[in-house]
Amino acid sequence: MKRLLTWDSLRDYALVLAGAFLQAVSVRLFLVPANLVGGGISGISQLINHYTGWPIGVMIFIGNLPLFALGWRYLGGRRFAIRTAVAIAALAVFIDVLVLFLPLDGVTDDLALNALYGGLVSGVGFGLVYRGRGTSGGSDILARFLNHWKGIPISQSYLLTDAAVMFGAGLTFSWENALYALVMLYVSGIVAEAVTEGSNVVRTVMIITSSPQRVMETILHDMQRGVTVMEAQGGYTGHEKAVLYCVVSRAEVAQIKAVVREADPKAFMVVGQAHEVLGEGFSDLAG
């Protein structure tokens, strides 16, 4: 019991609940009023609601039950199940409760604005759920299952699971609405990725030099950045050279270029990009 109530787990559940709430706001304030259909079980529930009037939240909950069982079997057991159960239940409750408080006609009749802000708000919601180490059920579970079972890349799995829903949206509402729904899904995916990974984009630097000691000491002393030294051999010359590897912030790229140029003007340097760096000098690995 104590293990379930750690600060980390409480933070995770808070993120999952906040994310589910934002997803529900997106559905009620932007998607349903504009007849824009989301992907997966949520989108299918919207389509059924259009024809039958059945509560969207209840159908989301019922539709996720078989996928939830599938996720328990193949995708991590109890740890996966608890967070996902909380996310699904919270989303279902929030969607059916918010209909009592939010305007039924939304805030605008503009399809483009509804697609843009619907994708933005839902993307933040998805990102928070992912940061809480949960999923929102539906396409998330099915995509991971297809990836685990058949080795299908998750991006392609999402495309397969959402394509039929978008086709149904085109037949039910209009093809214009379906196209705007695709824009909404794209925006949602971009925002969810940004929220999940954060803005901690840094630069990785590889330096091939004949003067490794001089370059390394300059980086260590002048920039206070760690350096890893790897031995390498030139494929054309066969000469032994050292490869220095380090990570710097975006603001330090110009500085490290100047440092390397001063220490060894003939050095070969490659600057890449990393989405996140954890450990000493950067974000806390435990966080």
Protein Blocks (a to p, Z undefined) as FASTA:
>chain_A
ZZmmgfklmmmmmmmmmmmmmmmmmmmmmmmmnopacehjllmmmmmmmmnopafklmmm
mmmmmmmmmmmmmnopjmlmmmmmmmmmmmmmmmmmmmmmmcfkljbfbfklmmmmmmmm
mmmmmmmmmmnopaeejjlmmmmmmmmmnopafklmmmmmmmmmmmmmmmmmomklmmmm
mmmmmmmmmmmmmmmnopadccddddddfblmlmmmmmmmmnopacdddddddfklopac
ddddddddfklmmmmmmmmmmmommbccdddddfbdcdehiacfkZZ
